[in-house]
Amino acid sequence: MKKIRKVFAAMIVITLTAVLLAGCGDSNKLGENFDEEGVKKQAQEDITIGESGDFDAWKERFVTEVQGSLTQDIYDNYLKILEEKGEFEEFGKCAVIGQEQDGKKYAVAVCIVKHKNGDVKHTLAYDENMKLVQYVI
């Protein structure tokens, strides 16, 4: 019985490793129109705008197609979450990957922002014009 458990556990580890390594291929390679450091810098700027309380400036950072669905209520809910986390302290780690959907290339930045009462993970996606297409915390 112990031997079966060990074999089963080994199979699970091998399967998980294979799945994780499959995600490390070129499918997440950043497109040639993006610069990793530039995406990180823009993400930090957009997070700063988002945390500023200026709804209009935040909304303007998005592609036109998304702007119509953004409301003051959505933004206020975002600010409430940040308020619970307390005062901004510093930017933490930020990772950038590339994504492709329907033949269009995007850059996705996942940034940790340290606040007095805990960290907030921001996920921002950009089109090739560096306009936001997604902003999630």
N, CA, C and O atoms as a GROMACS GRO file, in nm:
protein
  548
    1MET      N    1   0.082  -0.119   0.000
    1MET     CA    2   0.000   0.000   0.000
    1MET      C    3   0.087   0.126   0.000
    1MET      O    4   0.057   0.222  -0.071
    2LYS      N    5   0.196   0.126   0.082
    2LYS     CA    6   0.285   0.240   0.087
    2LYS      C    7   0.354   0.261  -0.047
    2LYS      O    8   0.377   0.375  -0.089
    3LYS      N    9   0.386   0.151  -0.115
    3LYS     CA   10   0.452   0.161  -0.245
    3LYS      C   11   0.359   0.226  -0.347
    3LYS      O   12   0.403   0.308  -0.428
    4ILE      N   13   0.232   0.192  -0.344
    4ILE     CA   14   0.134   0.250  -0.435
    4ILE      C   15   0.120   0.400  -0.409
    4ILE      O   16   0.111   0.479  -0.504
    5ARG      N   17   0.118   0.439  -0.283
    5ARG     CA   18   0.109   0.581  -0.249
    5ARG      C   19   0.229   0.658  -0.300
    5ARG      O   20   0.216   0.769  -0.352
    6LYS      N   21   0.349   0.599  -0.286
    6LYS     CA   22   0.471   0.666  -0.333
    6LYS      C   23   0.469   0.682  -0.484
    6LYS      O   24   0.505   0.788  -0.536
    7VAL      N   25   0.427   0.580  -0.555
    7VAL     CA   26   0.420   0.586  -0.701
    7VAL      C   27   0.316   0.690  -0.743
    7VAL      O   28   0.340   0.770  -0.834
    8PHE      N   29   0.201   0.690  -0.676
    8PHE     CA   30   0.096   0.786  -0.707
    8PHE      C   31   0.144   0.929  -0.680
    8PHE      O   32   0.119   1.019  -0.760
    9ALA      N   33   0.211   0.949  -0.568
    9ALA     CA   34   0.264   1.082  -0.534
    9ALA      C   35   0.367   1.126  -0.638
    9ALA      O   36   0.368   1.242  -0.679
   10ALA      N   37   0.453   1.036  -0.680
   10ALA     CA   38   0.554   1.068  -0.782
   10ALA      C   39   0.487   1.105  -0.914
   10ALA      O   40   0.532   1.198  -0.981
   11MET      N   41   0.382   1.035  -0.950
   11MET     CA   42   0.311   1.065  -1.074
   11MET      C   43   0.248   1.205  -1.067
   11MET      O   44   0.249   1.278  -1.166
   12ILE      N   45   0.194   1.241  -0.952
   12ILE     CA   46   0.134   1.373  -0.936
   12ILE      C   47   0.241   1.481  -0.950
   12ILE      O   48   0.218   1.581  -1.018
   13VAL      N   49   0.356   1.462  -0.888
   13VAL     CA   50   0.465   1.559  -0.896
   13VAL      C   51   0.512   1.574  -1.040
   13VAL      O   52   0.533   1.686  -1.087
   14ILE      N   53   0.529   1.463  -1.111
   14ILE     CA   54   0.573   1.468  -1.250
   14ILE      C   55   0.470   1.540  -1.337
   14ILE      O   56   0.505   1.622  -1.421
   15THR      N   57   0.343   1.510  -1.316
   15THR     CA   58   0.237   1.575  -1.393
   15THR      C   59   0.234   1.725  -1.367
   15THR      O   60   0.225   1.804  -1.461
   16LEU      N   61   0.241   1.765  -1.241
   16LEU     CA   62   0.240   1.908  -1.208
   16LEU      C   63   0.361   1.978  -1.267
   16LEU      O   64   0.349   2.090  -1.318
   17THR      N   65   0.476   1.914  -1.261
   17THR     CA   66   0.597   1.973  -1.318
   17THR      C   67   0.581   1.992  -1.468
   17THR      O   68   0.617   2.097  -1.522
   18ALA      N   69   0.527   1.893  -1.536
   18ALA     CA   70   0.507   1.903  -1.681
   18ALA      C   71   0.410   2.016  -1.716
   18ALA      O   72   0.432   2.089  -1.812
   19VAL      N   73   0.304   2.030  -1.638
   19VAL     CA   74   0.207   2.136  -1.662
   19VAL      C   75   0.271   2.273  -1.642
   19VAL      O   76   0.251   2.364  -1.722
   20LEU      N   77   0.346   2.287  -1.535
   20LEU     CA   78   0.412   2.415  -1.508
   20LEU      C   79   0.515   2.450  -1.614
   20LEU      O   80   0.524   2.566  -1.655
   21LEU      N   81   0.592   2.353  -1.657
   21LEU     CA   82   0.693   2.378  -1.760
   21LEU      C   83   0.630   2.410  -1.894
   21LEU      O   84   0.689   2.483  -1.974
   22ALA      N   85   0.514   2.356  -1.921
   22ALA     CA   86   0.446   2.386  -2.047
   22ALA      C   87   0.411   2.534  -2.056
   22ALA      O   88   0.407   2.590  -2.165
   23GLY      N   89   0.387   2.598  -1.943
   23GLY     CA   90   0.356   2.740  -1.941
   23GLY      C   91   0.476   2.829  -1.958
   23GLY      O   92   0.461   2.951  -1.968
   24CYS      N   93   0.596   2.771  -1.962
   24CYS     CA   94   0.718   2.851  -1.971
   24CYS      C   95   0.771   2.863  -2.113
   24CYS      O   96   0.882   2.913  -2.132
   25GLY      N   97   0.697   2.821  -2.211
   25GLY     CA   98   0.743   2.827  -2.348
   25GLY      C   99   0.733   2.967  -2.406
   25GLY      O  100   0.712   3.063  -2.332
   26ASP      N  101   0.749   2.978  -2.538
   26ASP     CA  102   0.745   3.108  -2.606
   26ASP      C  103   0.607   3.170  -2.608
   26ASP      O  104   0.593   3.285  -2.650
   27SER      N  105   0.505   3.097  -2.565
   27SER     CA  106   0.370   3.154  -2.569
   27SER      C  107   0.356   3.275  -2.477
   27SER      O  108   0.266   3.356  -2.495
   28ASN      N  109   0.444   3.288  -2.380
   28ASN     CA  110   0.439   3.402  -2.288
   28ASN      C  111   0.551   3.502  -2.317
   28ASN      O  112   0.578   3.591  -2.237
   29LYS      N  113   0.614   3.488  -2.432
   29LYS     CA  114   0.722   3.578  -2.470
   29LYS      C  115   0.664   3.716  -2.502
   29LYS      O  116   0.563   3.728  -2.571
   30LEU      N  117   0.730   3.818  -2.452
   30LEU     CA  118   0.686   3.955  -2.474
   30LEU      C  119   0.704   3.991  -2.621
   30LEU      O  120   0.810   3.967  -2.679
   31GLY      N  121   0.601   4.049  -2.682
   31GLY     CA  122   0.606   4.086  -2.824
   31GLY      C  123   0.715   4.188  -2.853
   31GLY      O  124   0.759   4.261  -2.764
   32GLU      N  125   0.758   4.192  -2.978
   32GLU     CA  126   0.868   4.280  -3.018
   32GLU      C  127   0.835   4.428  -3.004
   32GLU      O  128   0.927   4.511  -3.000
   33ASN      N  129   0.709   4.464  -2.997
   33ASN     CA  130   0.669   4.604  -2.982
   33ASN      C  131   0.670   4.650  -2.837
   33ASN      O  132   0.639   4.766  -2.808
   34PHE      N  133   0.704   4.560  -2.745
   34PHE     CA  134   0.704   4.594  -2.603
   34PHE      C  135   0.845   4.587  -2.547
   34PHE      O  136   0.928   4.507  -2.590
   35ASP      N  137   0.871   4.673  -2.451
   35ASP     CA  138   0.996   4.675  -2.377
   35ASP      C  139   0.963   4.642  -2.232
   35ASP      O  140   0.881   4.711  -2.170
   36GLU      N  141   1.024   4.538  -2.176
   36GLU     CA  142   0.988   4.493  -2.042
   36GLU      C  143   1.000   4.604  -1.937
   36GLU      O  144   0.909   4.623  -1.856
   37GLU      N  145   1.109   4.677  -1.938
   37GLU     CA  146   1.127   4.785  -1.841
   37GLU      C  147   1.026   4.898  -1.865
   37GLU      O  148   0.978   4.960  -1.770
   38GLY      N  149   0.996   4.924  -1.991
   38GLY     CA  150   0.896   5.027  -2.023
   38GLY      C  151   0.758   4.988  -1.975
   38GLY      O  152   0.683   5.073  -1.927
   39VAL      N  153   0.724   4.859  -1.986
   39VAL     CA  154   0.594   4.812  -1.939
   39VAL      C  155   0.587   4.823  -1.787
   39VAL      O  156   0.486   4.866  -1.732
   40LYS      N  157   0.695   4.784  -1.718
   40LYS     CA  158   0.697   4.796  -1.572
   40LYS      C  159   0.680   4.942  -1.528
   40LYS      O  160   0.604   4.971  -1.437
   41LYS      N  161   0.752   5.031  -1.595
   41LYS     CA  162   0.744   5.173  -1.560
   41LYS      C  163   0.602   5.227  -1.583
   41LYS      O  164   0.549   5.299  -1.499
   42GLN      N  165   0.542   5.191  -1.697
   42GLN     CA  166   0.406   5.236  -1.727
   42GLN      C  167   0.307   5.179  -1.626
   42GLN      O  168   0.214   5.248  -1.584
   43ALA      N  169   0.326   5.053  -1.588
   43ALA     CA  170   0.238   4.992  -1.489
   43ALA      C  171   0.244   5.067  -1.357
   43ALA      O  172   0.141   5.091  -1.294
   44GLN      N  173   0.364   5.103  -1.314
   44GLN     CA  174   0.377   5.178  -1.189
   44GLN      C  175   0.310   5.315  -1.201
   44GLN      O  176   0.245   5.361  -1.107
   45GLU      N  177   0.326   5.379  -1.315
   45GLU     CA  178   0.260   5.508  -1.336
   45GLU      C  179   0.108   5.493  -1.333
   45GLU      O  180   0.038   5.575  -1.273
   46ASP      N  181   0.057   5.387  -1.398
   46ASP     CA  182  -0.088   5.367  -1.401
   46ASP      C  183  -0.143   5.328  -1.264
   46ASP      O  184  -0.255   5.366  -1.230
   47ILE      N  185  -0.067   5.255  -1.186
   47ILE     CA  186  -0.109   5.223  -1.050
   47ILE      C  187  -0.114   5.351  -0.967
   47ILE      O  188  -0.207   5.372  -0.889
   48THR      N  189  -0.015   5.437  -0.984
   48THR     CA  190  -0.012   5.565  -0.913
   48THR      C  191  -0.133   5.650  -0.952
   48THR      O  192  -0.196   5.710  -0.865
   49ILE      N  193  -0.164   5.654  -1.081
   49ILE     CA  194  -0.284   5.727  -1.126
   49ILE      C  195  -0.409   5.665  -1.065
   49ILE      O  196  -0.498   5.736  -1.018
   50GLY      N  197  -0.416   5.532  -1.066
   50GLY     CA  198  -0.531   5.462  -1.010
   50GLY      C  199  -0.551   5.492  -0.863
   50GLY      O  200  -0.664   5.505  -0.817
   51GLU      N  201  -0.442   5.502  -0.790
   51GLU     CA  202  -0.452   5.525  -0.646
   51GLU      C  203  -0.468   5.674  -0.612
   51GLU      O  204  -0.487   5.708  -0.495
   52SER      N  205  -0.460   5.761  -0.712
   52SER     CA  206  -0.464   5.906  -0.687
   52SER      C  207  -0.604   5.958  -0.652
   52SER      O  208  -0.616   6.065  -0.592
   53GLY      N  209  -0.708   5.884  -0.691
   53GLY     CA  210  -0.844   5.933  -0.669
   53GLY      C  211  -0.898   6.012  -0.788
   53GLY      O  212  -1.011   6.061  -0.783
   54ASP      N  213  -0.820   6.024  -0.894
   54ASP     CA  214  -0.861   6.099  -1.013
   54ASP      C  215  -0.922   6.002  -1.115
   54ASP      O  216  -0.853   5.945  -1.199
   55PHE      N  217  -1.053   5.986  -1.106
   55PHE     CA  218  -1.125   5.892  -1.193
   55PHE      C  219  -1.102   5.922  -1.340
   55PHE      O  220  -1.076   5.831  -1.419
   56ASP      N  221  -1.112   6.048  -1.379
   56ASP     CA  222  -1.100   6.084  -1.521
   56ASP      C  223  -0.961   6.052  -1.576
   56ASP      O  224  -0.950   6.003  -1.689
   57ALA      N  225  -0.856   6.078  -1.500
   57ALA     CA  226  -0.721   6.046  -1.545
   57ALA      C  227  -0.702   5.896  -1.557
   57ALA      O  228  -0.637   5.848  -1.650
   58TRP      N  229  -0.759   5.821  -1.462
   58TRP     CA  230  -0.749   5.675  -1.464
   58TRP      C  231  -0.823   5.619  -1.585
   58TRP      O  232  -0.770   5.535  -1.658
   59LYS      N  233  -0.945   5.667  -1.607
   59LYS     CA  234  -1.028   5.620  -1.718
   59LYS      C  235  -0.962   5.648  -1.853
   59LYS      O  236  -0.971   5.567  -1.945
   60GLU      N  237  -0.895   5.762  -1.864
   60GLU     CA  238  -0.830   5.802  -1.989
   60GLU      C  239  -0.717   5.708  -2.030
   60GLU      O  240  -0.680   5.703  -2.147
   61ARG      N  241  -0.661   5.633  -1.936
   61ARG     CA  242  -0.551   5.542  -1.966
   61ARG      C  243  -0.597   5.417  -2.041
   61ARG      O  244  -0.515   5.343  -2.094
   62PHE      N  245  -0.728   5.392  -2.045
   62PHE     CA  246  -0.782   5.272  -2.108
   62PHE      C  247  -0.810   5.294  -2.257
   62PHE      O  248  -0.827   5.407  -2.303
   63VAL      N  249  -0.813   5.182  -2.330
   63VAL     CA  250  -0.855   5.188  -2.470
   63VAL      C  251  -1.000   5.236  -2.475
   63VAL      O  252  -1.076   5.217  -2.380
   64THR      N  253  -1.037   5.299  -2.585
   64THR     CA  254  -1.170   5.356  -2.600
   64THR      C  255  -1.280   5.254  -2.576
   64THR      O  256  -1.382   5.285  -2.514
   65GLU      N  257  -1.260   5.132  -2.624
   65GLU     CA  258  -1.362   5.028  -2.611
   65GLU      C  259  -1.394   4.995  -2.465
   65GLU      O  260  -1.506   4.953  -2.434
   66VAL      N  261  -1.299   5.013  -2.377
   66VAL     CA  262  -1.319   4.981  -2.235
   66VAL      C  263  -1.372   5.102  -2.158
   66VAL      O  264  -1.446   5.086  -2.062
   67GLN      N  265  -1.335   5.220  -2.200
   67GLN     CA  266  -1.372   5.342  -2.127
   67GLN      C  267  -1.522   5.352  -2.103
   67GLN      O  268  -1.565   5.397  -1.997
   68GLY      N  269  -1.602   5.313  -2.200
   68GLY     CA  270  -1.748   5.323  -2.188
   68GLY      C  271  -1.806   5.239  -2.075
   68GLY      O  272  -1.914   5.269  -2.024
   69SER      N  273  -1.735   5.132  -2.036
   69SER     CA  274  -1.787   5.044  -1.931
   69SER      C  275  -1.736   5.082  -1.792
   69SER      O  276  -1.778   5.023  -1.692
   70LEU      N  277  -1.647   5.179  -1.784
   70LEU     CA  278  -1.592   5.221  -1.655
   70LEU      C  279  -1.683   5.326  -1.592
   70LEU      O  280  -1.721   5.424  -1.657
   71THR      N  281  -1.716   5.304  -1.466
   71THR     CA  282  -1.803   5.399  -1.396
   71THR      C  283  -1.736   5.448  -1.268
   71THR      O  284  -1.641   5.388  -1.219
   72GLN      N  285  -1.788   5.557  -1.218
   72GLN     CA  286  -1.737   5.610  -1.091
   72GLN      C  287  -1.756   5.508  -0.979
   72GLN      O  288  -1.672   5.498  -0.890
   73ASP      N  289  -1.866   5.432  -0.982
   73ASP     CA  290  -1.891   5.330  -0.879
   73ASP      C  291  -1.783   5.222  -0.880
   73ASP      O  292  -1.735   5.180  -0.775
   74ILE      N  293  -1.745   5.177  -0.999
   74ILE     CA  294  -1.638   5.077  -1.011
   74ILE      C  295  -1.510   5.132  -0.950
   74ILE      O  296  -1.442   5.064  -0.873
   75TYR      N  297  -1.480   5.255  -0.984
   75TYR     CA  298  -1.358   5.319  -0.933
   75TYR      C  299  -1.365   5.338  -0.781
   75TYR      O  300  -1.266   5.315  -0.711
   76ASP      N  301  -1.479   5.379  -0.730
   76ASP     CA  302  -1.495   5.398  -0.586
   76ASP      C  303  -1.476   5.267  -0.510
   76ASP      O  304  -1.417   5.266  -0.402
   77ASN      N  305  -1.525   5.156  -0.566
   77ASN     CA  306  -1.504   5.025  -0.503
   77ASN      C  307  -1.356   4.990  -0.498
   77ASN      O  308  -1.307   4.934  -0.400
   78TYR      N  309  -1.286   5.022  -0.604
   78TYR     CA  310  -1.140   5.001  -0.609
   78TYR      C  311  -1.074   5.083  -0.498
   78TYR      O  312  -0.987   5.031  -0.427
   79LEU      N  313  -1.112   5.208  -0.484
   79LEU     CA  314  -1.053   5.295  -0.382
   79LEU      C  315  -1.085   5.245  -0.240
   79LEU      O  316  -1.002   5.260  -0.150
   80LYS      N  317  -1.203   5.186  -0.219
   80LYS     CA  318  -1.238   5.130  -0.088
   80LYS      C  319  -1.144   5.016  -0.051
   80LYS      O  320  -1.100   5.005   0.064
   81ILE      N  321  -1.112   4.932  -0.147
   81ILE     CA  322  -1.019   4.822  -0.122
   81ILE      C  323  -0.883   4.878  -0.082
   81ILE      O  324  -0.820   4.831   0.013
   82LEU      N  325  -0.838   4.979  -0.154
   82LEU     CA  326  -0.709   5.040  -0.123
   82LEU      C  327  -0.710   5.106   0.014
   82LEU      O  328  -0.612   5.102   0.087
   83GLU      N  329  -0.823   5.168   0.048
   83GLU     CA  330  -0.836   5.234   0.177
   83GLU      C  331  -0.818   5.134   0.292
   83GLU      O  332  -0.756   5.164   0.393
   84GLU      N  333  -0.875   5.014   0.273
   84GLU     CA  334  -0.861   4.909   0.374
   84GLU      C  335  -0.716   4.865   0.390
   84GLU      O  336  -0.674   4.826   0.499
   85LYS      N  337  -0.641   4.872   0.283
   85LYS     CA  338  -0.500   4.831   0.287
   85LYS      C  339  -0.410   4.938   0.346
   85LYS      O  340  -0.294   4.912   0.377
   86GLY      N  341  -0.462   5.057   0.361
   86GLY     CA  342  -0.384   5.163   0.424
   86GLY      C  343  -0.296   5.237   0.326
   86GLY      O  344  -0.304   5.220   0.204
   87GLU      N  345  -0.212   5.319   0.382
   87GLU     CA  346  -0.126   5.408   0.305
   87GLU      C  347  -0.025   5.332   0.217
   87GLU      O  348   0.030   5.230   0.258
   88PHE      N  349  -0.004   5.384   0.098
   88PHE     CA  350   0.096   5.330   0.006
   88PHE      C  351   0.233   5.338   0.070
   88PHE      O  352   0.269   5.440   0.129
   89GLU      N  353   0.312   5.230   0.059
   89GLU     CA  354   0.449   5.231   0.109
   89GLU      C  355   0.551   5.226  -0.003
   89GLU      O  356   0.639   5.312  -0.011
   90GLU      N  357   0.539   5.124  -0.091
   90GLU     CA  358   0.635   5.112  -0.200
   90GLU      C  359   0.589   5.008  -0.301
   90GLU      O  360   0.502   4.925  -0.273
   91PHE      N  361   0.650   5.015  -0.418
   91PHE     CA  362   0.626   4.912  -0.519
   91PHE      C  363   0.714   4.793  -0.486
   91PHE      O  364   0.831   4.808  -0.450
   92GLY      N  365   0.656   4.674  -0.498
   92GLY     CA  366   0.731   4.551  -0.478
   92GLY      C  367   0.772   4.495  -0.613
   92GLY      O  368   0.799   4.569  -0.707
   93LYS      N  369   0.775   4.365  -0.622
   93LYS     CA  370   0.814   4.298  -0.745
   93LYS      C  371   0.710   4.318  -0.854
   93LYS      O  372   0.591   4.335  -0.827
   94CYS      N  373   0.758   4.315  -0.977
   94CYS     CA  374   0.671   4.328  -1.092
   94CYS      C  375   0.722   4.234  -1.201
   94CYS      O  376   0.840   4.237  -1.236
   95ALA      N  377   0.634   4.152  -1.254
   95ALA     CA  378   0.669   4.059  -1.361
   95ALA      C  379   0.590   4.095  -1.486
   95ALA      O  380   0.474   4.137  -1.478
   96VAL      N  381   0.653   4.079  -1.602
   96VAL     CA  382   0.589   4.111  -1.729
   96VAL      C  383   0.595   3.990  -1.821
   96VAL      O  384   0.699   3.927  -1.836
   97ILE      N  385   0.480   3.958  -1.882
   97ILE     CA  386   0.475   3.851  -1.981
   97ILE      C  387   0.400   3.901  -2.103
   97ILE      O  388   0.330   4.002  -2.098
   98GLY      N  389   0.414   3.829  -2.211
   98GLY     CA  390   0.340   3.859  -2.332
   98GLY      C  391   0.222   3.765  -2.346
   98GLY      O  392   0.226   3.651  -2.299
   99GLN      N  393   0.119   3.811  -2.410
   99GLN     CA  394   0.001   3.731  -2.441
   99GLN      C  395  -0.043   3.762  -2.583
   99GLN      O  396  -0.022   3.874  -2.632
  100GLU      N  397  -0.102   3.665  -2.647
  100GLU     CA  398  -0.158   3.688  -2.781
  100GLU      C  399  -0.299   3.633  -2.783
  100GLU      O  400  -0.325   3.521  -2.739
  101GLN      N  401  -0.391   3.715  -2.834
  101GLN     CA  402  -0.530   3.673  -2.844
  101GLN      C  403  -0.588   3.730  -2.973
  101GLN      O  404  -0.577   3.850  -2.999
  102ASP      N  405  -0.649   3.646  -3.051
  102ASP     CA  406  -0.710   3.686  -3.178
  102ASP      C  407  -0.612   3.760  -3.267
  102ASP      O  408  -0.649   3.855  -3.336
  103GLY      N  409  -0.486   3.717  -3.266
  103GLY     CA  410  -0.383   3.777  -3.350
  103GLY      C  411  -0.327   3.909  -3.298
  103GLY      O  412  -0.239   3.968  -3.362
  104LYS      N  413  -0.375   3.954  -3.185
  104LYS     CA  414  -0.324   4.078  -3.126
  104LYS      C  415  -0.232   4.045  -3.009
  104LYS      O  416  -0.256   3.951  -2.934
  105LYS      N  417  -0.126   4.124  -2.996
  105LYS     CA  418  -0.029   4.102  -2.890
  105LYS      C  419  -0.053   4.201  -2.776
  105LYS      O  420  -0.086   4.317  -2.797
  106TYR      N  421  -0.035   4.149  -2.655
  106TYR     CA  422  -0.054   4.228  -2.535
  106TYR      C  423   0.062   4.206  -2.440
  106TYR      O  424   0.129   4.102  -2.445
  107ALA      N  425   0.086   4.303  -2.354
  107ALA     CA  426   0.182   4.288  -2.244
  107ALA      C  427   0.102   4.288  -2.115
  107ALA      O  428   0.010   4.368  -2.097
  108VAL      N  429   0.136   4.197  -2.026
  108VAL     CA  430   0.067   4.187  -1.898
  108VAL      C  431   0.170   4.207  -1.787
  108VAL      O  432   0.271   4.137  -1.781
  109ALA      N  433   0.142   4.302  -1.699
  109ALA     CA  434   0.229   4.329  -1.585
  109ALA      C  435   0.155   4.289  -1.458
  109ALA      O  436   0.040   4.328  -1.436
  110VAL      N  437   0.222   4.210  -1.376
  110VAL     CA  438   0.168   4.173  -1.245
  110VAL      C  439   0.260   4.236  -1.142
  110VAL      O  440   0.376   4.197  -1.129
  111CYS      N  441   0.208   4.333  -1.069
  111CYS     CA  442   0.289   4.411  -0.975
  111CYS      C  443   0.232   4.401  -0.834
  111CYS      O  444   0.111   4.409  -0.812
  112ILE      N  445   0.322   4.384  -0.740
  112ILE     CA  446   0.285   4.385  -0.599
  112ILE      C  447   0.310   4.526  -0.546
  112ILE      O  448   0.418   4.583  -0.566
  113VAL      N  449   0.210   4.581  -0.478
  113VAL     CA  450   0.223   4.714  -0.419
  113VAL      C  451   0.206   4.698  -0.268
  113VAL      O  452   0.106   4.645  -0.220
  114LYS      N  453   0.305   4.744  -0.196
  114LYS     CA  454   0.303   4.731  -0.050
  114LYS      C  455   0.232   4.851   0.011
  114LYS      O  456   0.263   4.967  -0.018
  115HIS      N  457   0.134   4.819   0.097
  115HIS     CA  458   0.059   4.919   0.172
  115HIS      C  459   0.079   4.891   0.320
  115HIS      O  460   0.126   4.784   0.359
  116LYS      N  461   0.044   4.986   0.401
  116LYS     CA  462   0.066   4.975   0.546
  116LYS      C  463   0.002   4.849   0.604
  116LYS      O  464   0.061   4.784   0.690
  117ASN      N  465  -0.120   4.814   0.558
  117ASN     CA  466  -0.193   4.700   0.614
  117ASN      C  467  -0.192   4.577   0.526
  117ASN      O  468  -0.273   4.486   0.546
  118GLY      N  469  -0.104   4.571   0.428
  118GLY     CA  470  -0.096   4.452   0.344
  118GLY      C  471  -0.066   4.485   0.199
  118GLY      O  472  -0.073   4.601   0.157
  119ASP      N  473  -0.032   4.383   0.125
  119ASP     CA  474   0.004   4.399  -0.016
  119ASP      C  475  -0.119   4.390  -0.105
  119ASP      O  476  -0.218   4.325  -0.071
  120VAL      N  477  -0.110   4.455  -0.220
  120VAL     CA  478  -0.214   4.448  -0.322
  120VAL      C  479  -0.147   4.404  -0.451
  120VAL      O  480  -0.046   4.461  -0.493
  121LYS      N  481  -0.205   4.302  -0.515
  121LYS     CA  482  -0.152   4.255  -0.643
  121LYS      C  483  -0.234   4.319  -0.755
  121LYS      O  484  -0.356   4.303  -0.762
  122HIS      N  485  -0.166   4.392  -0.840
  122HIS     CA  486  -0.229   4.457  -0.955
  122HIS      C  487  -0.191   4.380  -1.081
  122HIS      O  488  -0.075   4.345  -1.101
  123THR      N  489  -0.289   4.353  -1.165
  123THR     CA  490  -0.263   4.291  -1.295
  123THR      C  491  -0.314   4.388  -1.401
  123THR      O  492  -0.434   4.418  -1.408
  124LEU      N  493  -0.221   4.437  -1.483
  124LEU     CA  494  -0.253   4.535  -1.586
  124LEU      C  495  -0.215   4.478  -1.722
  124LEU      O  496  -0.106   4.424  -1.738
  125ALA      N  497  -0.304   4.488  -1.818
  125ALA     CA  498  -0.277   4.440  -1.954
  125ALA      C  499  -0.281   4.558  -2.050
  125ALA      O  500  -0.369   4.644  -2.042
  126TYR      N  501  -0.183   4.561  -2.142
  126TYR     CA  502  -0.168   4.671  -2.237
  126TYR      C  503  -0.175   4.621  -2.380
  126TYR      O  504  -0.130   4.511  -2.413
  127ASP      N  505  -0.234   4.706  -2.465
  127ASP     CA  506  -0.227   4.678  -2.609
  127ASP      C  507  -0.094   4.732  -2.661
  127ASP      O  508  -0.013   4.783  -2.584
  128GLU      N  509  -0.072   4.721  -2.790
  128GLU     CA  510   0.057   4.763  -2.847
  128GLU      C  511   0.077   4.914  -2.844
  128GLU      O  512   0.188   4.961  -2.866
  129ASN      N  513  -0.028   4.990  -2.817
  129ASN     CA  514  -0.016   5.135  -2.801
  129ASN      C  515   0.001   5.175  -2.656
  129ASN      O  516  -0.004   5.294  -2.622
  130MET      N  517   0.022   5.076  -2.569
  130MET     CA  518   0.040   5.095  -2.425
  130MET      C  519  -0.081   5.160  -2.359
  130MET      O  520  -0.068   5.238  -2.265
  131LYS      N  521  -0.198   5.127  -2.411
  131LYS     CA  522  -0.324   5.166  -2.347
  131LYS      C  523  -0.374   5.045  -2.269
  131LYS      O  524  -0.359   4.931  -2.312
  132LEU      N  525  -0.434   5.071  -2.155
  132LEU     CA  526  -0.486   4.962  -2.072
  132LEU      C  527  -0.605   4.894  -2.138
  132LEU      O  528  -0.696   4.959  -2.190
  133VAL      N  529  -0.603   4.762  -2.134
  133VAL     CA  530  -0.720   4.683  -2.177
  133VAL      C  531  -0.778   4.606  -2.057
  133VAL      O  532  -0.889   4.555  -2.063
  134GLN      N  533  -0.700   4.600  -1.949
  134GLN     CA  534  -0.746   4.532  -1.827
  134GLN      C  535  -0.670   4.589  -1.708
  134GLN      O  536  -0.552   4.622  -1.716
  135TYR      N  537  -0.741   4.600  -1.596
  135TYR     CA  538  -0.682   4.648  -1.470
  135TYR      C  539  -0.756   4.576  -1.358
  135TYR      O  540  -0.872   4.603  -1.332
  136VAL      N  541  -0.687   4.484  -1.292
  136VAL     CA  542  -0.750   4.401  -1.191
  136VAL      C  543  -0.664   4.404  -1.065
  136VAL      O  544  -0.542   4.399  -1.072
  137ILE      N  545  -0.732   4.412  -0.948
  137ILE     CA  546  -0.658   4.396  -0.822
  137ILE      C  547  -0.716   4.278  -0.747
  137ILE      O  548  -0.670   4.245  -0.638
   0.00000   0.00000   0.00000
